[in-house]
Amino acid sequence: MKNIVAAILIATGAHAACADGLESLENFVKTVKSGRADFTQVVTSPPKEGQAVRSKTSTGTFEFQRPSRFRFIYKKPFEQSIVADGQTLWLYDADLNQVTARRQSQVLGSTPAALIASAPDLRALQADFALQAAPDKDGLQWVVATPKAKDGQLQNVRIGFKAGDELAALEILDSFGQRSVMSFTKVEVNPSLPAENFQFKPPAGADVVRQ
């Protein structure tokens, strides 16, 4: 499950006939300035020769405050925290008792987190991603976001919205063929979130690595 952290670190022309997904993304970025939800994430690795497909499931909570503040708290099966305070991205692995700190501006551009929580507007997303509407599926409206940078670890991200521009799902495909599907429930739109929710203090005794 250690690869979850890596997964999180994490332009369109005229509207096409099926541009509902793009419109949902634009409305989401424009009108949803904060949010809170529970999530379930299923990570599936490509099968090795002679082996069955392997998948791992984790659960937790997600909060964000535009621009540039968010946190993912993984609760099961392993405790992990990913907190962006606007300047630093903190990654904490409770099992290893290790904290990794990275400058936020250097790591969030072409990531799933930028798509749903960090970017201030659609133009900012279009600087890093090619955005394309996809056909409706499973009752959701979809957008495919493909990073413009060719040297990253991310192939593409699919973002699914329920009617009313409610974030429902993320499907992340990395360059190694690993797929991560994150489903959101109990979604709250524009809640008032305390500033301290996006502050992180390394636990006493934790090994802190700054990159």
N, C-alpha and C positions, 0 to 999 in steps of 0.2 A: 504493500500500500504506500510505500515511500514515493512511488512515481506520481501520486496524486498532486503533490506540491508542484512538480514540474509541469503537470498538465494545466494547473491553474495559472502557472507563470509561463497571463491563462493575462470606387466611383461609378456611380451609376449615371446613365444618361437619361433620356426621356422615359417616362413610366411605361412599362409593358402592360399587357392585358391583365397579368396576374400580379400587379404591384401592391396588393393588399399587405403582404408581409413587409415590404419596404416602408409603406405608410405607417404600419404598426410600429416598426422600429423608430421611425422619425418621431412619431407622437410619443413613444415611450421615452426617448432621450430628452425630448422637449418638455414634457409635462411631469414626468416622474423624477422628482429631485431627491427623494429618499425612499428606501424600501426595506422590508424585512420579510423573511420567509424561512420555512424549513426546506431541506433538500435531501434527496436520496441520489447517490451517485453510483453508477455501475461502470466499472472499468474492465474492458475486455481486451485481452492481448491476442495477437494473431497466433494461431496454433502452430506449434513446432511439428516437424514431420513425425507422424505416427502417434501424435498426442491429440487429445480432445481440446476444444476451446476452453480457455480458463477465464473466469470472471470473478471480480471482487466487488462487494457492495459496502458502501459506507454511508453514514447519515450525519446530519448536523444542521447548523443554522447559518443564515447569511443575512448581512445587513450592509447597506451602503448609503452614503451621503455625497451627492455630487457637489463639486467635482473632486475626484481623486481620493476619496476616503471609503474604505470598505473593510469587511472582515468575514472570513469563512472560519467557522469553528466546527471542526470534525470531532464528533463524540464517540462514534462506534465505527469499526471495531478498535481503532487506535485514536488517541487524542492528538490532534494537530491544530494549530492556529495559523492563519494567514491574515495579517493586519496591515493595512495601508493607512498611514496617518497623514498623508499629503506630502511628506518628504521622504520617508523611509518605508520600505516594504519589509515587514518582519515575518519570518517563518519559524515557527516553534514546533519541535517534535518532542512531545512529552516522554515518549519511550526512550529516546536517546538523550533526553535532557539537554538539547542543543538548540540554539537560536542562530539563525542566519539573518543578517541585516544587509539590505541592498538599497542603493539610491533608487527611489521610485521612478524618477524620470528616465532612467536607463533601461528599465526592465518591463514597463507596462504597455508600451506602444501597441505592438501587434499581439495582444493576448485576449483571451475570452473575458477577463476582468475588465479590460478597457471597453469592450463592446457593451457590457450591461451595467457597469457601475462607475467607470472612471471618466469616460469622455464627456466633455461639457455640451457637445452638440454633434449633429450628423456630419458636419464638415470636418471636424476633428477625426471622426472615424474614417472618412473617405481618404484622408491623408495616408492612412496605414492599411486600409482594406479596400478591395474591390467588392462591392455589395450587389447582390442579385436576388430578386424575388424567386422563390421556389413554389411549386404547386402545393396547395393545401394537403395536409396529411394528418390522420388521426385527430381530426377536428381542430387542428391548429393552423395558423398562418406562419409561413416559414421564410427566412432570409438566409442565404448562404454568404458568409464573409470569408474571403480568401486573402491572406496577407500578401501585400505587395512585395515585401522583402523575401527574397528567394533563399536566404541562408538560415532561416529559422527552423524550429522543430515542429511547427504547426502547419498541417496541410490546409485545413479549413475548419470553420465553425458554423453549425446550423443553429439558428435561434428560432424558437417556436413561441408564438403568442396566442393566447385565447382571445375571443372577441372582447373588445374593450381595451386592447393593448396591454393585457396582463401577461407578464412574463411567465412562461410555463415550462420551458425546457431549453437546455443547451446540449448539443451533440458535438463533441470535439474529436477530430481525427488528427493524430500527430504523424510525423514523417516516418515513424517506425511501424505504422499500421495499427497502433493501439487506439481504441475508441473509448471515449468516456462520455456517458450519457447522464446528465444531471436533470432531475425532475424537481420542480418547485411546488410546494403546497403551502397553505395558510399564508398566502401572500398579502401583505399589508402595503398599501400605496401611500406615500408621503406621510409616514408617521413622524412624530417628533422624537428624534433620537439624541440622547445625551452625548456631548462631545467626548466624554471619557470612554465611550464605546469604541472609539477609534484611536485610543492611546494604548501603547504597549510598553510594559516594563518587564524586562527579562526576569524570570524567577530566580530566587537566590540559589546560587550554586550551579546554574546552567552555564554551559560552555557557549560563549558568544563569538561568532565568526562574522566579521565585517568584510564585505566584498565591494 
